[in-house]
């Protein structure tokens, strides 16, 4: 996910040479539009500006990324401190941590055949033959018996992501 701010249409007179982080082209049915992701020093953020189009004679001013190391460092710092990026990283990690896999410890939170609060270890994961796209799991209970239930009836027992893990995820996904 690239978090950028879209510039108003009146930025054609500003010069972003030396601050272009990336360029892209959107191909429409008949025409193409050109965009540049730039570091905007005045606003102190990364923005995506419309750079040119083939609808009329409006050639692209920025054909390639030319940002200096200093500008890239500012963009990385801005990205790392953006609250939307932090929330997105927290959500990604939470969903990754909550995914049920083999050998995970789970607790039954729904359903009617197995008592809620029952805990065990997942020993089997497979497709549900009764519901398309759903999965079933086999759970080895603490007493050694085995039960099978829909994956949606169980919740993985895990600790939520720490701030250090969120910071590492932000650094790993930083596009600048």
N, C-alpha and C positions, 0 to 999 in steps of 0.2 A: 504494500500500500504506500503510495507516494502522497504525502500530505503537502499540498501546495495551495496557494491562494491565487485565484484567477484575477488577472489585471483588468482594469477597465479598458474599453476600446481606444481611449485617447492616449495611449502610451507610445505611439509610433515615433514621437519626437525625442524620446529619451534614449540614451545610448547605454547599452548593457555590455559592450565589448569588454572582455576580461572577466565577466561575471556569469557567462553562460555555462551552466552545469550539464545540460543535455539538450538535445533537439529531437523532435519527432515529427512525423507527417501523418495526417489523417486523410485517407483516400475516400472521397465520397463517390457517388455514382458517376458524376461528370467532372468534378473538380477536386482539387486537393488543397488542404489547409496545412500550414506549417506553424509549429509551436516551438518555443524555446523555454526551458526551465532555467530561471535566472535567480541570482542572489540580488535582491533589491536593497541597496545600502540605506536608502531613505526610510523605508518601512522596516528594515531589520528582519526580513523574512525571505523565504524562498517563494517565488511566484512563477506561474506559467503564463506566458504572454503569447498572443497570436502574432506570429512573425511575418506571415505572408500568405498569399492565396493564389490559385490559378483562375479564380473567377474573373479577375480583372488584372491589369498589369500592377502587381504588388509583389515584387520579388522578395525573397527572404534576405534579411540582413545578417542573420546568424546561421551560417551553414554547418558549424561544428562547435563542440564544447571547447571553450578556451579559458575556463576559470583557473585562476592561479591557486597555488597551495593555500594561501592565506584565505581566499574566498571559500574554498572547499572546507577549510577548518571552521569558518563561521557558519556555513550551511550545516555541517555535521553537528555543531554545538546547538544550533537552532532546532534541528530535528530531534536531538536527544532531550531537549527541554520542553518540547511541545506536549501539553497535557493530553491532547487527542491521541498522539502516538503512544504515550504511556498507557492510556486506557486500552488501546487496541492490543498492545503487547500483553497486558495483564489478561485480557479476554482470551487471546490465543493460547497463552500458557495454561490458563485455567481449563480450557476445553481439552488441551493436549494431556494435562494431568488427569482429567476426569474420565478419559477414554478407558474402557475396560478391555484388558488383554489377559492372556494366559498368565497364571501364577499371581494375579492381583488379589488382594483381600477386598471382599465386597460385603455389603450389608443389604438385606432385603428391605425395600422401602415401600413396595406396592404388591398387589396381587392378592389372591385369596387362598391358595393351597399351601403356601409356606408362610409361617408366622413372621410378621414384620419384626425387624430387629435381629433376625437370624444372621449369623456371620459365618463366612467360610472363604475358601480359596478357589479361584476359577481354575478348572482343569481342562475345560473344553469350551470352544466357541464355534458355532456353526449357524448356517442359514436356517431360518424358521420356515418349515414346509407349509405352514398354514397362512402366513402373512408375507406377501411379497416385499422384499427389501428389509425385512426385520431379521433380527438375530436372536438366537437362544444361547444360553450358557449353562454349563454344568458346574455345580459348586460342590466341593468336598467340605462338608461341615466339620466342626471341631471334634465331633464324636466319631468321625471316620465314614459316616454315611454319605451318599451322593444324592443330590437332587438336581432337577433341570427346571429352568424357568426362562421367561422372556428376559432379554438383556435390559429392557426398559423397567423391569421390576427391581433391579439391583442398582446400587450406588457404590462407586469405588471409594474406599477409605483412603484419603490422602490429605496431605497438608497443602494449603493454598500456596501459590508461588510467593517467594520472598522478594523483597525489594532488590536484592543483589541479582536474583534470577531475572527479574524484569529488566534491570539495567543491562544485563548480558544479552537479553533478547533484543533490546533496542539497538545495541551496538552491532549485533549480528545482522540485523535487517536494515541498518542505516544505508540508504542508497548514495550518500554523498561522500 
